[in-house]
Amino acid sequence: MVTAQTNSLHDDAKMLVDKLKAAGGQVSYRDYPGVTHEFSGMGSVVAKAKQAEEAVITDLRGAFAGTATGSTAPR
C-alpha cells in the first residue's frame, strides 16, 4: 500500500493496512509525506514518485517470487 500525505483516503488506507496485518496478512506500507494523491504517476519529475514506483516494483517482484518483505519506507 502506498499513500500520499495529501490524499482524502490516507487514513482509511492506513487503517486497512493495520487490519490486514492484524489478520495475519503480509502487507507492505509506504507513506510519502509532502506529496499529493497524483504523485504516483509522476516518477519522471518527482523524486518521491520514482522511489514509490521502484518500491512497488520490488515488492511485486518479491511477492511473485515468494520473498515479499512487508517493509516500510523511510521518512
Buried (B, 14 or more C-beta within 10 A) or exposed (E): BBBBBBBEEBEEBBEBBEEBEEEEEEBBBBBBEEBEEEBBEBBEEBEBBBBBBEBBEBBEEBEEEEEBEEEEBEE
